[in-house]
Structures are given as C-alpha cells and as structure tokens.
Amino acid sequence: MVLTARQFDMASFQRYSEFVTEDWVEILMTYDPLEAEMIKDLLESGGIPVVLRSSKVSPYPVNIGRMGEIKILVRKEDEETAENVIKEGNEREQID
C-alpha cells in the first residue's frame, strides 16, 4: 500500500499526538552520547519506550553546560521499572 502525502502527514500527526499526550519523565541525564544510547538500548530491549532529548545541534559538537545535556525520558508508568533496570545494570558492572 502506498500512502499519499496527505495520508502520510495524517499518520505522522497521529503518532506525534499520541507521543505528546503521554506523560514522559526524566530518569537520567548524561553528557555522553554513547552512554545515553546504551541506556536507551538496554531499556528498549526490556520493552520500555525511551526518548532521548538534547539541545545539541549535530553539526556543532558543543558539550558545554546545558547544550551538552542528554536527557533520558520514559513514560510515567515505566519510571520505576526503568530505574530498577538501570540500578541492576550498575550493580552488575560493579561486581564485574
């Protein structure tokens, strides 16, 4: 099935509006993009949707102050589970 531009825009809008209406909370903030991606992959592998939010402008690798922050967001209902997954990962890392 091929979507017309209007149908595609409506589908994108519906997905965006679902995202906006959900309650997302910040569970962690880092300055390391690799760390953020690893945490995102860990949580998503457990079925927890994750959004990374950053003020960085990709052509300019600025990591100064708030411009370098990468916030890791999960849905409000997944907050406790996500924090436990991260905590368990940190405990395993310290044992190894």
Secondary structure, 3 states (H helix, E strand, C coil): CCCCHHHHHHHHHHHHHHHHHCCEEEEEEECCHHHHHHHHHHHHHCCCCEEEEECCECCECCCCHHHHCEEEEEEHHHHHHHHHHHHHHHHHHHHC
